[in-house]
Amino acid sequence: MKKFLHGIFCLVLLVSALGAQKDKAVPAGGMPPLIDRELIFGNPEIAGAQLSPDGKYMAFLKPWKDTRNVYVKSVGEPFGAARLLTTETKRPIAGYFWSRDSKAILYVKDHDGDENFNVYAVDPTAKPAAGDEAPPSRDLTGLKGVRVQIFDIPKNDPDTIFIGLNDRDKAWHDLYKLKISTGEKTLVRKNTERVTGWEFDLTGKLRLATRSAENGDTEVLRVDADKFTKIYSCSVFESCGPVRFHKDGKRAYFETNKGADVDLVALVLFDPETGKTEMVESDPLKKVDFGGARFSEVTDELVLTSYFDDHLRRYYRDKGFESDLKWLEGKLPNKQVTIGSETADEQVWLVNAGSDIEPGETYIFDRKTKKLTLQFKVREKLPRESLAVMKPVRYKSSDGLEIPAYLTLPKGVPAKNLPTIVIPHGGPWARDTWSYNSLAQFFANRGYAVLMPNFRASTGYGKKFLDAGNKEWGKKMQDDITWGVKYMVAEGIADPKRVGILGGSYGGYATLAGVTFTPDVYAAAVDIVGPSNLITLLESIPPYWESIRKIFYERMGDPNTTEGKALLTERSPLSQADKIKTPLLVVQGANDPRVNKREADQIVIALRYRGYPVEYLLAPDEGHGFARPVNNMALYMSAEKFLAKHLGGRYEA
């Protein structure tokens, strides 16, 4: 819920600067010109637009002093007339939303990537004070070292949001009612029951809570005035929980894959009083998990469901939504059309249309008049004609398991004997989807074939596929990536001597595992915020991840048992760092609360101790992944030249 800014940047390079050899570059042939990396990784001109619920205004993100900030304009005004609302100069505004009464825009920010977020509000109609460039923002929570969570934005009280604060206990969030206009906080429930989420009905009444049991099970609780009552549960290897209350006020929509004979997550209706469960929908094609539900805020009815297969699939339950979305798809062919935001009466939509070769077009659509008006294109200067098609592929892993993946081939050259980059996703309990992908486009433009595998343990493909990754870090999960390389070589696409691997977070772990456990497969590797030591990784996870600690232990290995500790040690790249013979670039944010800086330091020190060259980029003002464009530019400039040197791709000097 699926990015960058400018300011002072400090880059620590622990080894020699990168060199690149132009004479090893991919022959240009019919390839499109090099795309300036700034157009891919720099600030977009305009992005993230949202209509106000009353339909009068449009807010959006735009660089101010090279930092992405919030602007607002009347819907009928040109973008040049927009007014600056926020004045962040260090880190970008990552996301924002309108209050239900359109009186405030709320946003969150942390400190240098530490993920301790506070909630801020700004009046979109306010004027700046004399000498200021924007109206003042109010810090509604004003806490240091505390991570604020937003739980609910009730329809019946537009001046309220319900938030969680972990100021009392770093591991668990107490529930507060926050008044937007004044910042007044009122404690609703102290969290002494390992509660992970709170669910309100459509009248704003607290009805349900989810709890993480000591054994890792998920429990759904009915919230009574003086107690909790467990009404539903699923095991540590299953998922379940409320989505939204039904309009009848009695039943709640749940997502669940509970049951030994159930593989795919489905949408059901559950009655908290009787315990009765009714099936609403599971994938009609029986291929992937339930992906999402959209409800009308006017009628409170379910209007459509979605599934992330090779491409997005939708099933409609409201004829009006179906008619309008299909009309839009006809007007915007070969694009994935989604509703970005809408007015409170749902008569005007802000529509996003994108694809693998389209970062995004934003339109205003009047449902009554069927008037469709282009507002802007995301990264408008990016040459669409130079972008490469992403296609779904499948291949068999070491044990015969079929692995879904996405393949992007460079444009204008035969798909034969190409330098290749494998990009395993983070998580690992996540997945890649078909869409515009900046990394895929960047490296395809440089002449690389790009493979993005959804290895076992990726989400969305059912419980069996997810569980197939249990205790398989560095083993079968890694095989799924290695066999992806074998597939590319067997197809004649990849030059086996010029294969690289690049990934972030779990993808960084897979990168280190690749060069450690399969040292002959890769000719270059870029590890971005990846763990090198699974023992120290689990020792240093943030306190607010306590609710999922047991899941880590069950799916990775329990460091508190002899067997588990041995397994984690064996699967840690640090334990076999002496096997690394692949050129390696390590990238880390100093303030990363998830994968501590120690993870990067350990692997770099181990390699330097034996005299093996390794390049290390450390950003002191970043966390888990880079948010500031200047840092991203440094990262991808370095990675681009590094990979060109060792794999022979093109690079922008």
Secondary structure as UniProt FT lines:
FT   STRAND          12..13
FT   HELIX           22..24
FT   TURN            29..30
FT   HELIX           37..41
FT   STRAND          47..51
FT   TURN            53..54
FT   STRAND          57..64
FT   TURN            65..66
FT   STRAND          67..74
FT   TURN            75..76
FT   HELIX           79..81
FT   STRAND          83..84
FT   STRAND          96..98
FT   TURN            100..101
FT   STRAND          105..109
FT   TURN            112..113
FT   STRAND          118..122
FT   TURN            124..125
FT   TURN            130..131
FT   STRAND          138..139
FT   STRAND          149..152
FT   TURN            158..159
FT   STRAND          160..169
FT   TURN            170..171
FT   STRAND          172..179
FT   TURN            180..182
FT   STRAND          185..189
FT   STRAND          195..200
FT   TURN            202..203
FT   STRAND          206..212
FT   TURN            214..215
FT   STRAND          218..223
FT   STRAND          228..234
FT   TURN            236..237
FT   STRAND          240..245
FT   TURN            247..248
FT   STRAND          252..256
FT   TURN            260..261
FT   STRAND          266..270
FT   TURN            272..274
FT   STRAND          277..281
FT   TURN            284..285
FT   STRAND          292..295
FT   TURN            297..299
FT   STRAND          302..308
FT   STRAND          312..316
FT   HELIX           319..331
FT   TURN            333..334
FT   STRAND          336..342
FT   TURN            344..345
FT   STRAND          348..355
FT   TURN            356..357
FT   STRAND          358..366
FT   TURN            367..370
FT   STRAND          371..377
FT   TURN            378..381
FT   HELIX           384..386
FT   STRAND          390..396
FT   TURN            398..399
FT   STRAND          402..408
FT   TURN            411..412
FT   STRAND          418..422
FT   HELIX           438..445
FT   TURN            446..447
FT   STRAND          449..453
FT   TURN            456..457
FT   TURN            459..460
FT   HELIX           463..467
FT   TURN            468..471
FT   TURN            473..475
FT   HELIX           476..490
FT   TURN            491..492
FT   STRAND          494..504
FT   HELIX           506..517
FT   TURN            519..521
FT   STRAND          524..528
FT   HELIX           534..539
FT   HELIX           543..548
FT   HELIX           549..556
FT   TURN            559..560
FT   HELIX           562..570
FT   HELIX           573..579
FT   STRAND          584..589
FT   TURN            590..591
FT   HELIX           597..609
FT   TURN            610..611
FT   STRAND          615..619
FT   TURN            620..621
FT   HELIX           629..647
//
